[in-house]
Amino acid sequence: MAMTVPDEVYRAGELEIRPNDWMVLASGRTLMLTVREFQLLVGLARRQGAIVPRRELYEAVWGQQLRKGDRTIDVYVRRLRVKLDAALPGWRFIHTHFGFGYRFAAEPVPPAHPSPGG
């Protein structure tokens, strides 16, 4: 895993990621993540707004090359999304770019069904 930068903090909406403290805060409340989930979130946050290839994320978090057909990244991204959605409903932080990878950015979730007449 890459060395941490002193006082390294990433913010996206109400989400705050503090790699040096191994801490993630959602609206000021600690979010409980596994080590791999945390490393994956930090890897995405360090490249906030950019599409990070699945291969690159896997190598950064697991320290080895991604094997063809391996869906580990997708499983962990799903777990992270569930936890982030529970902590900060109405926001999406991890966006899939099919065939490319994932992008980290705080974006409001569009309404599921537009209200009638509006």
C-alpha positions in Angstrom: 0.0 0.0 0.0 1.2 3.5 -0.8 2.7 5.6 2.0 0.3 8.1 3.6 0.9 11.8 3.4 0.9 13.7 6.8 -2.5 15.2 7.6 -4.0 13.5 4.5 -7.8 14.0 4.5 -10.3 13.5 1.7 -13.8 15.0 1.8 -16.8 14.4 -0.4 -20.0 15.9 0.7 -20.6 14.7 4.3 -18.0 11.9 4.0 -14.5 12.5 5.5 -11.7 9.9 4.9 -8.6 10.1 7.2 -6.1 7.5 6.0 -3.5 8.3 8.7 -6.1 7.6 11.4 -7.7 4.6 9.6 -11.0 6.5 10.0 -14.0 7.3 7.9 -16.6 9.7 9.1 -20.1 10.1 7.7 -21.8 13.3 9.0 -19.3 13.2 11.9 -20.1 9.6 12.8 -17.5 6.8 12.5 -18.2 4.4 9.7 -17.1 0.8 10.4 -15.2 -0.7 7.5 -13.0 -3.7 7.0 -9.4 -3.2 6.2 -9.9 -4.0 2.5 -13.0 -1.8 2.3 -11.1 1.1 3.9 -8.1 0.6 1.5 -10.4 0.5 -1.5 -12.2 3.7 -0.4 -8.9 5.5 0.2 -7.6 4.3 -3.2 -10.7 5.8 -4.9 -10.6 9.0 -2.8 -7.0 9.7 -3.7 -8.1 9.9 -7.3 -11.4 11.7 -6.6 -13.3 12.6 -9.8 -11.1 10.3 -12.0 -12.0 6.9 -13.3 -9.7 4.4 -11.6 -9.3 1.1 -13.6 -10.3 -2.1 -11.7 -6.9 -3.5 -12.3 -5.2 -0.5 -10.7 -7.5 -0.7 -7.6 -6.9 -4.4 -7.2 -3.1 -4.0 -7.4 -3.2 -1.1 -4.8 -5.4 -2.9 -2.3 -4.5 -6.6 -2.7 -0.9 -6.1 -3.8 -1.0 -8.5 -6.8 -2.2 -8.5 -10.4 -5.9 -8.9 -11.1 -6.7 -12.3 -12.7 -9.1 -12.4 -15.7 -12.6 -13.0 -14.5 -11.9 -12.1 -10.9 -14.8 -10.1 -9.4 -13.3 -9.3 -6.0 -13.3 -5.6 -6.6 -16.9 -5.6 -7.6 -17.9 -7.5 -4.5 -16.0 -5.0 -2.2 -17.4 -2.0 -4.1 -20.9 -3.3 -3.5 -20.2 -3.8 0.2 -18.9 -0.3 0.4 -21.9 1.1 -1.4 -24.3 -0.6 1.0 -22.4 0.9 4.0 -22.2 4.4 2.5 -25.8 4.3 1.5 -26.9 3.3 5.0 -24.7 6.1 6.5 -25.5 8.8 4.0 -28.8 8.0 2.2 -29.6 10.1 -0.8 -25.9 10.3 -1.9 -23.8 8.1 -4.2 -20.0 8.1 -3.9 -18.8 5.2 -6.0 -19.8 5.3 -9.7 -19.3 2.5 -12.1 -17.9 3.1 -15.6 -18.5 -0.2 -17.3 -15.5 -1.5 -19.1 -13.2 1.1 -17.4 -13.4 1.1 -13.6 -14.8 3.2 -10.8 -15.0 6.9 -10.0 -15.3 8.5 -6.5 -17.4 11.6 -6.3 -20.3 12.8 -4.0 -23.4 13.1 -6.1 -27.0 13.3 -5.0 -29.2 10.3 -6.0 -31.8 11.4 -8.5 -35.4 10.8 -7.4 -36.6 7.3 -8.4 -40.0 8.5 -9.7 -40.6 12.1 -10.7 -43.6 13.6 -9.0 -46.7 13.9 -11.2 -47.0 17.2 -13.0 -43.5 18.3 -12.3 
